[in-house]
């Protein structure tokens, strides 16, 4: 009876805990810091879609990515206004993150039973990687939700062989593409699964129809761009050339060094152990999950440009594999013999299994809490969180400089933040004049000396985050500040802890007024 009640109510209780804890961790201090550069861009696009008169001056509608997420964010402007757009965009991202927890639960339940689904949902809810990304108004979190729907529909197709689920899978992939075009990588994961298990692809006609549905969905983006005057093929080609010739922004081992700790070492170990345990009973389920994990990992490992949030869509697959390992070890939700020999009674074994689930969940929750509580140390990993001091510096610019003021920053990241909060035009000194080496949207300052000498730029902005990434341009900007009689008019600091454990105010953004 106890076992029956545990099987009946245990998974439901874990799902409730997952949703409540996941919501709390994603909402805790969500708008404490201002937006980072990517958030500013996507929310600026949302403002342009809504024809908001101020922000639309600084953020063009068409950039490198499709517009599904900015479109959804633009719908919040009548309720939150321009001032609350940063909070609205982040709340929208949280909604996608919580929905991904639910979809993970459904996939795990479909593949391996209720316990695996519930445990996987709990792991996603508490995972530092997923929490950090889905607290930000980025494209990757919403894209991860659509990708999870892709594999949910594909799993239903593989389990039922009803072709409507195959079509639903590619339509969901189309929505993922319209959120961020890199989602097309997951088409490769589907193809790998179909190729290894030909019994799933014995009807070429259905596969062609599904592919046509996907192509029709992604065609929305270029057609919308052309109809709205966004430059069409020429603009798309410019972005493609820029992506192909971008310089590497991290070392080749960046993902190997950052992603496993963000996923959780215990969870990664469980997932790998589980794959070893099922090597003799491998099915399309394992192939699908492994392809879901390793196809995007291999692509972005080979791709020179690496961003912290790029791989967040693999989180559900890792969580399901880890949850399956625990269920197999401790016979959670099954009457079959567990994968380990033991001398425990079934009730004791299952209690031990629940303890293991909670231990792994705790190993995820603790770094997640620390991530949210940690004070800044003046460094910044692109895409890992907001920018301390950015909102305040931008608001100072808005309140203390006249309309038409122009500023020069170290790079385009701080320029985007200044424009989003300050409503003033800002240029990035590091933006290359070579079209092959810059985002086509950014306007280079070909001759900064001339701009400063003529008084066309009135302020220069140094920030610790860009300086850590581009020390050459940081020093060059300070040289201009000295050459053109720069006077510090505002210093933005953040409270942090030094090596001796003392609380100090660390300058992170310094604004200089310059004159010829």
N, C-alpha and C positions, 0 to 999 in steps of 0.2 A: 504493500500500500504506500509506504514512504517513497519507494522508487517511482511508483506511478504518479504520485503527487509532484515529485521532483521533476519528472519528465513533462508533466502537464504545465506546471507553473514556473519552473526554473528558466527556460528560454524566454518566456514573456517578461519575467522580472529583469533579466539581463538586458533585454531590448529597451525597457523603460529606463533602466539605469544609464544605458548608452546614450539615449536621446537627451536625458536630463543633464548628465555630466558633459556630454558633447556640446550642448547648447550653452551651459555655464562657462566652459573653458573658451568657447569661441566668442562669447559676448563680454567676458571679463575685461574691462578697460579697453574696449575695442577702439575707441576714438581718442585714446590718451595722446597719441602722437599723430601728427599730420601725415598726409599721404606721401608715398614715395613717388619716384618719377613715373613709373609705369601706371600707377593708380591715377596720377594726375592726367596722364594722356588719355586713358580710357574714359575717365569721368569728364574730361574736357570734350571728348567726342560725344558723350551723352548730352552735354550742354549744347553742342553744335546741332545735334539731331533735334533737340527741343527748341532750337533757335533762340537760346538764351542770349541776350544782346551783348553781355560783357565777356564771358568766357569764350564764346564763339569767335571773338576777335583773335584769340591767341592759339586756339586749338582747331586745326582743320578737321573736317569731317572724315576724310579718307586718308588712312595711313597704311601701315603694313598689314593689319589684320581685319577680318570681317567684323560686322557690327552687331551681332546678335546681343552680346552682353551690354554694350553701350546703349542699344535700343531699349532694353529692359530697364537699365538705369535711368534713361531719360524719362520714363514714365513716372519716376518718383519725384521729379522736380516740382510739379504742382503741389505736392504734399510737404516736401522738405525744403524747397527753395534752393537758391544757389548756395547759400551759406551752409546748408545741411547736406550738400551733395556728397561730401566725403563720408559722412555717417550712413547715408542712404545706400551708397554703393557697397560699403562694407557689410551692411545688414543683408543686402541682396546676396552677397557672396556667402554669408553664413547660412542663408536658406538653402543654397545649393549644396553646401557642405553637409548640413543635416539630412537633406534628401539623399545624398550619397550614402550616408550611414544606413538609411532604410533600404536602399537598393542592394547594398552589400549583404544585408540580412536576408533578403529574398533570394539572391544568387546562391549564398551559402546553403540556405535551406533546400533550394531546388537541387543542388549538386550532391549534398552530403547529409542533409537532415536539419532539424530545427536547432539542435544544439550548436552545430557548426555555424549556422547563420547568425544565431544570437551572439556567440562568442566573437565571431568576425566583426559584427557591428560594434561590439564593445571595444575591440582593438582599434578600429578606425576612429571611434569617438574620442579615444584618449591619446591617439598617436601624435607626437610633436610635429611631424612633417605635415600631416593633414591639417592640424589645427593652425599652424603658422600661415599656411597658404590660404585657407578658407576664411581667415580673419581679414583678408585684404581684398580690395576691389580689383582683382586680377582676372585674367581670362582662364587661367589654368584650373582653378577650382570648379567653375561652371563647366568647363570642358570635361573634367574628370567625371562629373555627374552624367553627362551624355554618354561618355565612353562606358561607364558602368551599365547604362541602359542598353548599349550595343551588345555587351556580353550577356546581359540578362535575356534579351530577345534571342540571341544566338544559342544560348543554352537551352531555351525552351524549344527552339527549332531542332536542335540535336536530340533532345529527349522525346519530342512528339513527332518529328518529321513533318510538321505542318508548315507549309511554305510561307504562310502569312507572317510567321515569326522571323523567317529569313529576311523578308522584305522590311519588316519592322526594324531589324538590326541595321540594315544599311540606311534606312531613313534616319535612325538615331545617330548613325555615324555622320550623316549629312548635317544634322544639327550640331554635332561636335565640331565639324569643320567650320560651320558658320560662326562658331564661337572662337575657335582658333584653328588656323589652317594646318598646323602640325598634327592635328588629329588624324589626318590621312594615313599616318604611320600605322594606325591600328587596323587599317585594311590589310596590311601585311600580316598582322597576327591572325586575322580571320583566314587569310589565304593559306598560311602555314598549317592551321588546324585542318582545313579542308583537304590540303594536299596529303597530310599524314594519315588522315582517316577518310579514304575515298568513298566509304559508304555514306558519308554525309553530302557528297557532291555527285550523286548518280543521276541527277537531272540537270543537264547543262542549261536547259531553257530557263529554269528557275534562277540559276546563278546569273544568267545574262539579264533577266528582268530585275533582279536585286541590284546588280551593278548599274543598270540604267537608272534605277530609282536614286541611287547615290549620286550619280553624275547630274541628274536633274536637280537634286537638292543643292549641290555645291555651285551649280551654274547661277544660282540666285545672286551670289556675291558679285561676279564680274558684270552681269547684266544690270544689277542695281547701280554699280559704280558708273557704268556707261550712261545709263538713263539720267543719273543725277549729276552728270558732268564731272565725275571724279578722275578723269584721265584715261580710263579704260585700259587697253592693252599696254599703252606706253607707260602709265604709272605702275602697273603690275610688273612690267619688265624691269623698271628701275629698282623696285624693291627686291626683285629676285636677284639682280646683279649685285646689289648691296649685300644681301644675305650670303651669296656665294663667295664674296671676296672680303667678308669681315675678318678682322684679325681675331685670333683666339683671345677670349677675355678671362680664361682661367687655365690652369695647368691641366694636362690630359687626365690626371688622376683625381680631378675635382669631385666627380660623382662617386668614385670608389671611396673617397675620404669622407664625404659629407652625407650621402644618402643612407647608408646602413645605420649610422647613429640616429639619424632623423626618423627612420622607420622603427627603430628599436632593436638593439642587438639580440635580445632574447627572441623576439618575433622572427627576425631574419634566420637565426639558428634553427628555430622550430620549422620554418618553411623549408629550409634545405634538408633537414632531417626527414621531414615528411615525404619529400620527393624521393629520397633514398629508400624509405620504407615501402613505397608503393611501386617500386621499379618493376616488380614481377606481375603486377595487376594494373598496368598502365591502361588508361582509357582516354577517350576524347576529352574528358573533364580535365585531366591533368595536362594534356597537350594545350588546351585552351588557356588554362591559367598560366602555364609556363610561357606560352607565346605572348600573352598579355603582359607579362613581366619583362621578358628578355628582348623582344623585338624593339620596343622603344628605348630600352636601356642601351642596346647595341647601337642604335641609330645615333642617339645623342652622345654616346661615348665617342663615336667616330666624328661627329659634327664638331667643328672648331668652337662654335658659340655654345656656351653652357650657362644655363640659368638655374638657380636653386629650385624654382617651382616647376620646371619643365616635366619632371617625372612623377608628379603627384597623382596622375591617373593610374599608376600601377598599384597604388595603396590597397584597393579592395582585393586584388589578386593575392598580394602578400598576406593580408589579414586572413583570407579564407584558407590559404595553405597552412598558415600557422595554427588556425583554429582546428583544422582537420587533423593535424598531428596530435593535438591534445585529445581530441575525441577518440582517435584511434588508440592512443596509449591507455586511456582510462575508461573506454567503453561508454562514453557519454552518448546517450540517446540511441543505443543499439543493444541488442541481446547477443551480438556476436562476441567471440573471445577477443579480448584486447590484444594489442600488439606486443605486450611485454608479459613475461612469466611473473607471477606474483603469488604471495601467500596470504593475500588479504581477502576478506569476504567482499562480495560485490558492493555492499553498502559503503564499506571502508574505502574501497578503490574509487568509488564515485566521489566520495568526500575529498579524497586526495586529488582527484581530477579538478574539482571546483576550487580547491586551494591553489592548484597550479594555474588555473585560469586567472584567479585574483592576483597571484604573484606576477604573472606576465602583465596583467592590466596595470598593476602598481608600478612596474618597471617602465611603463609608458607614461603613466600619469605624473610621476614625480618630475621627470625632465620637462614635461609640458607645463606644469605649474611653475617650475624654475624659469622656464622660457618667458612666461608672462610676468614674473616678478622681477626678473633681472634688471638691474639698472644698466644704462648704456655705458660702454667704455670708449666711445668715440670712433668705433669702426662700424662698417656697414656692409652686410652681405646682400648683394642685389636680389631683390625679390623676397627677402626673409622677414620684412616688417616695415613699419612706418619709419619716418625720419624724425628723430627728436629735434625739436627746435625749428623745423622747417615751416610749420604753420605760423609760429610766432614771428619768425623773420619775415615771412611773406606779408603778414598783417601789418608789421611795422612799415614795410615798404608802401603798402596801400594807404596807411594813415599819415605818413610823413613825407611823401614825395608827390609832386604835382602830376596831373594827367600828362601823358606823353613822355614821361621819364623812360630812359632806356638803361639797362644794366648789362654788365659783362660778368659771367660766372666762369668757373673753371671748366665745366662741362655742361652738356645738355640736361643732365639729371637735375641739378639744382635750378637750372633755368626753367624747367617745367614746373617745379614746385613754386618758384617765385611768381611765375605767371598765373598759376592756379589760385594762390592765396593773395597775391599782391596786385593782380590786374594791371601789370606793367610788362612791357616787352623786355625779354631777356635773351641774350645770346650766349652760346657756349664757346669758350676760347678753343677748346680741343676739337671742335667740329672741323673735320678735314675739308679743305677746298677741293679735294679729289672726289668726284662723284662716286667712284668705286668704293670709297672708304667712309661713307657717311650715309645716314638715314636720309633719303631724299626729302623728307619733310623739313629737316633742320637747315637753317640758313647759316652758312659759314661767315665768319668775319675775316675776310681775305687780308685786310690791312688794319689791324687793331690800332696801331699808332695813329693812322689817319683819322679814324673814328674818334679817338680820344683827343687828338690835337684840335679837331674841328668842334669839339663839344657835343658830338652826336651821342656819346655815351657819358652819362653823368655819375654813375656808380659802378664799382667793381665789388664782387662778392666772393670772398674766400670761404670754403667750408671744409671741415675735417674729413668728411666722407669721400668727397671727390679727390681731395689731396692725397688720401691714402692710396687711391687707385692710380692717380696721374700726378706723381710728384713733379714731373717736368713742367706740366702746364700750371700747376699750383705755384711753382716758383716764378714762372713767367708772368702770371697774373699779379703776384706781389711786386715784381719788377715794374710793371706798369703803374701800380698804385704808388710806388715811390717816385717814379719818373714824373707823374702828373699830380704831384702834391696831394696824395691821398690822405684824407683825414678820417679817422675812425668815427663813424656816427652811430653805429649800433653794433653791439656784441651779444650774440645769443649763446647762452651757456646751458649746460645740462648738469645735473647733480650726479656724481658718480663716486666710486671708491678708488683711491690710489693704492699703490703697492703696499703701503704701510697700514692699509685698512681705514684710513681717514676719509671722511666725506669732503669732496672738493667740487668746486664749480669749474667744469671743463668748457673752454670756449670751443664751439663747434661751427659757428657761422659768424663771420665778421664782415660788416658792410663798410666800404670806404667811399666817401664822396671825393670825386676827382675833378680837376679843372685844368685847362691847358696851361 
